[in-house]
C-alpha cells in the first residue's frame, strides 16, 4: 500500500467534521478518528523525520494548518477553517464537497 497523500488526509478530515454536530474537532480527535478509520501503510506509520514522536500521517494532519496559505490546501481553498488553536471546522463549502 502506498503512502496516503495530504489531499486524502484533508478529504478524510472534511468528511469526519461534516459528520459531527458541531462541525469541528480538536487535532487529537481528528487523529484518533483517522487512526481508527483510515487504512495506513507502514510508510504512513513511520516516524516523522521532522517531528519527534509523530508518525508521517500525523505530520500531514498538522500540515493542514501549517500550509494554510498555500493554494491547494483545504484551509486556503475554503473547505476548512481554524476557529481556534488546535481545532479545525468544516465550512459550508467543505460540506458541499462531501455530498
C-alpha angles and dihedrals in degrees: 000000000000125000117278114250126236088244091056091048090051091047090053091049091051091050093046094049091045088059094054123090091225091045088222141080142177121260088252092054090048092050092047089052094049093045090054100038112028123074107238125192126227087257091055089051094049118115113272112250092216105035120053115223095017131105119228094257091052089056088054090056090053090046089067086072097031093055096038094127094052118100110245091038116120093237095044090048092050101249095112136025134198106230092177140350110295096016137093128196129195114236126219087257089054092050090053089053091061097049 
